[in-house]
């Protein structure tokens, strides 16, 4: 509404001014040329008021909706008004260089595929095109089991057994939800990825799906292995992600309690974008579990910081001094096997005990055939399932589904 009032007011003002210049040319050629200069335009209005008053009245009428529209915009969206007044919209848009060097040739579902985002986190390799909640086109490959260090896979169509699960999805302009196809055999895959400090994998990628999928991709990929970003060799604390917040909070707790024996549990879900956060974090500090309130704020230059953080840096850990005596090797401790919550997981169990599966990765298939993948964020007051998905630099998006809309649900991590 405010934009229509501003546009309508500007149109009336311009029509009135054009009419005024036309009247000046009708009076004489010299007055017409002179009316193109603002001081002489006013002189013409005063000297030929009876002729010019109609055009001037029309321009004055246009000022009324113009002022009303600007006032409404100032109260509802001050940043938008500032951008219009400052003429920043006239400046050319400077596109930031891509963070990842992904050079793929081929197509996905018969369309060219140019992913801008790529990651391999918790054994899930994702190549994504588009910045919205649902990607325009996306490939997801779940590697079983997840691997650290170099990654190498070779799969042929005739291979059997437990193979990586491949899922392709695409979103057409007329659709609200993407279509997805999944297969666990009958395809060709070649991965040869080498780690590059501090948090990337770089190497060859080759994927050929059966003919009905119209998907063939080959080339070089670069993938993030976590959701931290680095600048000049240090963590970029200005990047919005849960991993960034975990890094900041962990460093704060280590300095606050003067110990490096701090293990941070998963942070609660965060609604992005944000500049102020109040979180209750759970951490094991020197063997003791503690729950602590933490307030964070984002500064333009320093990025995310903990408020009231005045603790000095920790002293450097001295290198161990060798005494020449042979060290007695302690017997290996067999780690206890963590409970796998994927066993006997179901929608009913999720609704009965939602806190047990909080922030875990899940995949839902709706009765309409669409697939939604993200992290479980809880059950709202109406019993709907809330799924959040990290969007990288764009923050997180939420998707809410009623239980009766869900055809199947799968827990993707222990």
C-alpha positions, 0 to 999 in steps of 0.5 A: 500500500505504501509503495502504491501511494508513493508511486501514485504521488510521483506520477501526479507530480510528474504529470503536473510538471509536464503539463506546466512546461506544455502550457509555457511553450503554448505561451511563447517559445522563450517561456517554454525554454525558460520553464525547463530551468526551475527558477524561471519555472517559478517566474512563469507561474507567478507571471501567468498564474491564471494559466499555470494554476491548473498544472500546479494544482495537479502537482500539489495533489500528487504531494499528498499521497507521496507524503502519506506513503513515505510516512507509512513506509517510515513506520513499517520498514525504515530500512527500506525507506533509507535504501530508497532515499540513499539511492543505494538501489542504483548501485550495481550489485557486487556478487561475492566470489563463491566460497567453494571451487565446484566444477561439475559438468552434466545434468540433474533430472535433465537440467544443467546443475551448477551447485554453489554449496557443498558439504560432507558432514556426519557422512552426508554429502550434499551438493546444492543449487539455490539459496532458499529453504528448498533447493532448486536442485540437490544431490544427497549421498549418505555414506555408510558408515561416516568416514573421516580423513580421505574419502574414496568410494567406487560403486558399479551398477552390478554391486550388491550389499550395503551401498551409499544411498543416493537421493536427487531432488528438484523444485519446479517453479509451479511446485511448493515442495520438491520432488525426490527420488532415492536409490541404493543400487544400480548406479555408478559412483566414484569419489576420491576426496582428500582433506585440505586444512582447515575444514575442506575435502577436495577431489574427483566426483563422478555420478551416473544414475539409471537412464530414467533419472536423466542425471550424469555428473562429473568433475571436481568438487570442494566440500566443507566438513563442518559449518565453521568458516575461516578467515586468515587462518582463524575461525570467522566468528561473524558467520551465522551457524550453530558450529560458530556459536559452539566454538565461541561458547567453548572458548569462553567456558575454557577461559572462564573455568581455566581448564581445557577439559570442557566438553560442550553438549549440542546447543539448543536450536537457534532461529536465524537471523539473529543479533542477540541470543540467550542460551542455556548450554550444558557442558561437562567441565572437569568431569562435572556436568553443568547447565549455564545461561549464556548471552551472546551478541553479534558485533559488526567487527568482532562477530559473535561474542559472549556478553560480559566476557572479561576472562584472559586467554589460557596459558599455552600447554607446555610440551611434555619433557622426555625423561628417557625412561620407558613409559608404561603403556596403560591398557586400552580402555574399550569405549562403551557403545552408545545407544542407537536411537534409530532402533525401533524409531517411529512417529509414535515414539517421536510424539511420545518422547520428543525430548529424546530426539531433540536436534537429531537429523530426520527425514520425512516423506509426506503422503504427497510424495515430497521429502523433507530432511532436517533436524527435529525441533520439537512438537508444538502445542497443536501436535505438529512436527517442527523440522529445521534445516540449516541454510549456511550463510542464510541461516535456518528455515523451519517446516511444520507438518501435521502427523496425518500428512506424514507417510514415513519418518526416518531417524538419520543418526544415533 
